[in-house]
Every structure is written in C-alpha cells, then in structure tokens.
Amino acid sequence: MDFDSSSGGGADLHNNHNPHQTDESKPLLGEMSAPTPPDGNKMGAAPCRRALLHCNGMRYKLLQEGDIQVCVIKHPRTFLSKILTSKFLRRWEPHHLTLTDTSLASATPTGYMENSVSYSSIEDIQLLSWENAPKYCLQLTVPGGTVLLQAANSYLRDQWFHSLQWKKKIYKYKKVLSNPSRWEVVLKEIRTLVDMALTSPLQDDSIHQAPLEIVSKLLSENINLTTQEHENIIVAIAPLLENNHPPPDLCEFFCKHCRERPRSMVVIEVFTPVVQRILKHNMDFGKCPRLRLFTQEYILALNELNAGMEVVKKFIQSMHGQTGHCPHPRVLPNLVAVCLAAIYSCYEEYINSRDNSPSLKEIRNGCQQQCDRKPNLPLRLLRANPDLVSQEVTSPTEPRIKSVVIVNSSEIHVELKHNNTANQKLKSPAGNESEPNLIDCLLVSPACSTMNIELSPQADRVLVCYVEILKMLSDYDDWRPALASLLQPIPFPKEALAHEKFTKELKYVIQRFAEDPRQEVHSCLLSVRAGKDGWFQLYSPGGVACDDDGELFASMVHILMGSCYKTKKFLLSLAENKLGPCMLLALRGNQTMVEILCLMLEYNIIENNDTQLQIISTLESTDVGKKMYEQLCDRQRELKELQRKGGPTRLTLPSKSTDADLTRLLSSGSFGNLENLSLAFTNVTSACAEQLIKLPSLKQLNLWSTQFGDAGLRLLSEHLTSLQVLNLCETPVTDAGLLALSSMKSLCSLNMNSTKLSADTYEDLKAKLPNLKEVDVRYTEAW
C-alpha cells in the first residue's frame, strides 16, 4: 500500500481516516457509471466505491519470528505466591518465538514456553505503561495469568504488539467466517475485516492478501449464494483489490460473475481497476494463470455491453495512455498473452481430439482424411514395362501422392490435396536418355490446402473479440515492434492457421507489419529459423493463409527488399520457394516482382536455362518488365546470347494463373522449342487451347486440376498430333471430349484419374491408341 508522504515517525498514533484513491481505481468510462441509487436501495445493486482508509504514523513489517525476553506471572492466590511473583523475584527467559497462524510458539519449548500460547486463549494485548513497569514490555492476558514480553527497544516492542494483534484478529475472522449462519452478519464482518486491513500500521503483502484469502475460501465453500450476495461481497472487498492481485479462488469467483452477469455495473466499477493493475504489474501469467483467465473473462464481459468493441477499444486506450508512448512496459506482453490464450481456447476441442499433430508444412502442402478417399494405387499399365515397374517399386524416396491426416474429428472437413514431394521427377530408363519422360508432367504440387472448421457461436465471439484486440494493438506505433517480436515465431495453434476466418481477420495485423518502415518490425515477417514457416511464408501465394492472389506477398517483398534484404540469400530463398508466385505477379505487371526477377538474373540466382528463358519471357510480357530487362541486358550481354539460342524446352505456369496470363506469356517471346508444358493447378479453361496449338514441338502437357474441358480437347486433338504425355486428372472432361483423343496416335501416357470417363470410351481408346503404355483411370467408371 502507498501512503501519503506526510506519514512520519513523529506523527500521532491515532488513526486518521482520509479518503484515498489510486490512479488504477479511476472508473474506466465515466459515461458508463451507474447513477447513485436512492437511499432505500440495497447495496450492490449499483456498487459504490468505498474510500481507502489511511493510518498515519509509524509503519512496521509483519513479524513472523524473533528473539525476545519472556516472563510468565500466574495470578497470585496466597500471600506466599504474591511474594514469589513480586518484581524482585521475577525470572526472565530468552526465547526465539514464532508467530504461526494459530499460536505463539518457541523454537526451544522449555520453561515458560514449554507449551505454545494459542491466539484464542489470549484475552487481551496491552503495552505496559504504569509507573515502574519494565521497559519495552507487552502484556498478554491469558486465563490464570499474564505473559510478559520484553523487547530491545520501543520500535521492536510496537512491532511485536501490532503483529500479535493482527495474528489474533485474523485467527478470529477465520473461525467466524468458516461457519457462516446469517449472511447479513457475514457481510458486516467482511467489511470490518477490510477496514482493519486498510487501517493497520503493518506494511506487508500478507496484510491485504490474508483478508482476500479468507473471503476467497468463504466463497469457494458456499457456492449457492444469490447474485445480490455476490455483488455485496465484491463491493465490500473492492478497496483491498486496488493495490493487490486477487488470489486464485477469488479469480474463479470473479470469472463466474463476468460470465453470468457481464452487464453488471460491478464489472465496470470494481473489476476495471483490478484488471488495470494486473495488466500493469503482473510479471508472469504462467505462475498465476487464473489472473489471465480473469482478465480474459473481464474483456469478454466488456464486449457483451451495448457498445461492444467500442468499450473494449476505450479500455485498450486507457491502458496505453494519452501519450504516444505507453508508460507501462508490461501492458502489451500481458495483453498479448491474454489474446493468445483466448484464441487457443477457441480451438481447444479440435486440438484435444486430434491423434496426429500436423506441422505447418503439412497443412500448407495439403491434407486428406483417410476415410474420404480410397487408398492410392499404382498406375495401371496396359503394356508392362519392366523398367517403369522397377522404378515404382525401388524408388521410395520419390512418392507420387502422399496423404496426411490432420484431425480425426468428424467436424473438420479437409479437401483432398497432394504432397509437395510429388513434383520430384521420375527419370527415364537408363540408356534411353533421348526418350520423352512418360509421367514427368503427372507430378506437380498443388497451391494450398483448405480446412473448414466450424466453431461454436461462443467460441466464434471469443475469436472475433481477441483478433480485434490484436488489430488495435498493431495500430499503436510504439507497440508495433514489440508486438511483431511477440508474434514471432508464430504462436497460434495449427488449427487456427488452417482456419480461413482467423487468418483472414489476422491479415490486417500482418499488413501493418509489412507497411512499417522500421526494420525491427518488418523483419519479424520472416521465419526465425530454417524449416519453420513465418508470416511471410504463410501469407504468400501457396501459403495456407493467402487469399488475395499475392497482394500482401508483394507488399512484404517490397518492404523487405527496400530494407536490408536485397541480398543473394533472400533472392535464393525466393527462387527456391516462391519463384512461381513471383513470376505470376510479374506477369500481371507488379513492379516489385519485375525487379525481383531482374535481380535473380543479374545475380545469376537461376542456373537452369529453361527457367531463365521463362523469366525473360515473363519480363518481356509487360511494358515495365521489358524496360527493366533491356536495362539489365545493357549490363549483362550474356542474357541476349541466351535468348538467341531459342526459347525454353520446359515451362511451368504458376498456380492460379488464368487464360489471360498464359496468353500474355506465350505472346511475349519465342516458344518454338517448348516440349514440356505444365498448367497444373491453374485456372485455365478450354479457351487456352487457342494458344496451346501454336506450340508445334509440344510433347508433354499437364492439365491436372484445371477447368480444361471437352471443347479444348477437341481442338488439341486436331493440331497436337505429336503429343506423347497428357494429364487430365481432376478435369471436367467427359466422353465427348475424350473420344477425340483417338486421333492422337503418339500418346504414350494418359491420365484420366477422377474424370467422367465411361468404360466403353476407355475400351475404345485402348483399341485406337497403339502406343499407349501407361494409363490411369482410377476413380472413374472404367476403374
């Protein structure tokens, strides 16, 4: 407790009751305070703040043990006993006394202190003040006699006096409140107990904590109290809470009140200063988790008021202060800890129900419940090729499709996706290097996975409330660096990161980080170590949280490149993991991505000639890219030499590309040498067939999981008669388009997995395609 500076050693020992209110006890919102109730109203209906009482004078620390002289005088009943107890014949014994919760005991139980002195047996405690009395003595009146305690000086005597009085009274209140009969009397005793703690000259944390613990135990043992009795008790102990954290059991009681009566004015009038103190002074929620839970429930109670998030926003503003810099360094970490715990609780049901905990990489690469699809089987070969069969059996390091189970819960629905390792290439048989790769285009990684989580209405409200608080925190310039650091590495559960609503709402916070020019802020977008995804990976195209076709990704790359990340290491990372998104955004005219591709060429990041040629074609497809590429060629003439050798032989269009993107790319350069084209997991349709038939050397075409249909197939069959490998897996083609493939006599490999192929059409194709060596018809009528 803080005291006025006028309190000094020479002050009068009488109590001086002055009203006192700390900064933390001020009402949160003046306009939300309830009007003063009429005199006839019961206390607690509209809680009023009681003044914090002061005691001027000396201050003492509560004694728990100490050395003192002891003398016991029994009541004289005969003339001889009077002589023996006279002051001339008294014997003093030195003892080390301990003030336990129930009695006064000696460390050496002999002589006068052979038996401890129970507080219940002490009738009175007085300072000896009569003439000729021993110096610095206390008198404890007990049945049948008196116990005298002699200290070394007056300060120690007074310290023993106040400590013994406190221990005796606390012992009494514990007994009185342990068996309540009438709650009117109990409430009166609680008020008296609180006043005693506020006016005590003892300065110790336990002075205010002891009454709170007594009340906490009382409430835990009497759970059937009425709401009015709840509020009366809360108001009675409110003055003690202004400078003290509530104990755990009392926090549970407060949480219950916030849940059951969120609109009660007790929440605003009494709990607000308590929560403010917790957020400003608490050092570790791990040691006192119920303080965090109470703070969490208090904020949810504010959100239940009519003004909702406006009230929460004003509370956050009150915690930050009116200046540009928050004076309380613990507020932000404590608020973030509360937010993280609340968001975790929203997904706790799913987290507890899962058998296998997926990594972020598994969520990003794709997940599938085993019960949703039939198990994967090897491709069916029309004509067995021993070399190909041998490769399937002896190449465990090159899996084609891998399924991962995220959560074994019937409430979570996961769409089928495939593992990123599927883009590993199956080499052609030894000794036949010139032969086209038969299934090279069949294995391409998808964009990302989706995971639909249905939260309960209550969990959804909690999620929205605390994500909004994170948004509010990110709006304060002085808090943003620390907030970015606290959110690195990613502290949210995997289920939250796979929940579209959560990542969409949190996007605002990440955008604020990406817009901040300070390096200590935007550097937190990157992962802290290799193999662990950061916000940069999560919100980039192909990441589980990306929903804007790369707009946020471009902003993050722009701020990172503009800082200190224009380095080869950063470009290598982009080339390894995000080259496709970079090329797609550059293809659509994003200047930052055009600059990135130019830097990759300038620093010789890309070694593969086909990939270099594809980057050059991408740059030449836009005006800004063409201009920057010409400037680059002026500095590096070898790029022009590379382009004169002809176009690339292999080309992979980035995922989510459209027909317009493909048209823009193919019209920007020479692709006469293109033999292998992958459009897998893009948004192309049959309309792109007009561009594909302009590729005379094309031998392998991957259309996996596109919207390419029958009209496009018919056009391809008329012009690309030399096509050898075609992947139509998970496309909307039907028998009408598939029958047209019978004219493509060079087809060696055909994937019709998960199409509307009928058994008759399948038999017809087998008869008309003599070179067909490999075919996949799983999950079709012909399977």
Beta strands, then each sheet from edge to edge (+ up, - down):
strand 1: 65-74
strand 2: 93-99
strand 3: 103-106
strand 4: 117-118
strand 5: 124-127
strand 6: 137-142
strand 7: 145-150
strand 8: 380-381
strand 9: 412-414
strand 10: 451-453
strand 11: 650-652
strand 12: 676-678
strand 13: 700-702
strand 14: 725-727
strand 15: 749-751
strand 16: 774-776
sheet 1: 4+ 3- 2+ 1- 7+ 6- 5+
sheet 2: 8+ 16- 15- 14- 13- 12- 11-
sheet 3: 9+ 10-
end
